[in-house]
Amino acid sequence: MESSSDLAKANLSDWFRLMKPGVLALLQVTAMCTILIHDLIVWNAAGRLDFDIFSTLETMGIVFVGGYLTAGGAHTFNNVLDRDIDPQMRRTANRAIARGAITPKAGLIWALFLSFSGTLWLIEFANEVAAFWAAFSILFYVFIYTLWLKRRSVQNIVIGGIAGATPPLVGWAAAMGDAVSISNPFDLGSVLPWLMFSLIFLWTPPHFWALALYRSDQYKEAGIPMMPWVNGPHRTMIEMRVYALILIGIAAMPWLNPAEVGELAAYLYTLIVLVLGIWYNQSVISIDIHEPRDADGRIPSAAHSFFVSMSYLALMFISLVCVLFSPELTILFLVLVMFRILSKKNQKMPISVPSSASD
């Protein structure tokens, strides 16, 4: 039974951190961008007239709240269920439930409150399909990933990535309003949200394996079968490169339907994401598993790839918003960025003055 002294150990930030706000931030970027992408496509199809920015902002606000609550609820469930292994890992040992600041019962109540309130919020202010995909994400993350796969399969992150890939489905469904039906939640009227879902799904394994490369000992001690210690770092690197290359392959194809987003936007976006993919692949290829660890026990090149991957994912979504809003301004911006980069490189190059015959 909980005592007042147990609850006194926790402060507001402990309850907030149970929701894993760092992870939520990236999820919210993809959901917010998806809403903008949907509404910009509709705006372009209508001849770029009367863009209702207030309606778009309202939808974004609704999904932001609902997504924060539902995803936060799923993450809190994860904290409750992993309370026995979290203390064994340096990365998770300071979580509130793991260190005893919040009791499992209190954490469970908090998780249920967040999950149900977020789902009901989306039903009331968005639609049932948006709520369906948010609830699906919670159930998949809790039952399929946390309770089943995480401690049993080396493919835990791969399959579990389905849960983290749903924000575009939630955002797109909310943006569709009454045009989507709960009778078939898979029919979102376009292939685009499913392509965005696929991008996040394929991005997830190399992103988390970069972290696991230098946390493999901790995962092993906790009994979590992560790829680096089960199949070895070399096999992990091979699979990371395969997933990263698949992402480039998707981006290299003009997979955006020109009839839906506009020909210039489609091919410009393909070019941008191709460049981003090469940048991310370079960070993956550059990982040196034999590199000396830093003061925090990390492999610097793997940590670099881990953080690059987060920027890469966000930029893929933000880039599509930009090209849909104005392909011409996007091109101008890219030219200015390239000019700036080249100018900096030229400034760093040593200038050699040839000797004259009289010297």
Secondary structure, DSSP 4 states (H G I P E B T S, - for coil): ---HHHHHT--HHHHHHTT-HHHHHHHHHHHHHHHHHHHHHHHHHTTS----HHHHHHHHHHHHHHHHHHHHHHHHHHHHHTTTTGGGSTTTTTSTTTTTSS-HHHHHHHHHHHHHHHHHHHHHHS-HHHHHHHHHHHHIIIIIIIIIITTT-TTHHHHHHHHHT-HHHHHHHHHHGGGS-TT-TT--SSSHHHHHHHHHHHHHHHHHHHHHHTTHHHHHHHT---HHHHT-HHHHHHHHHHHHHHHHHHHHS--S-HHHH-HHHHHHHHHHHHHHHHHHHHHHHT--TTSPP-TTS--HHHHHHHHHHHHHHHHHHHHHHHHHH-HHHHHHHHHHHHHHHHHHHHHHSPPPPPPPTT-
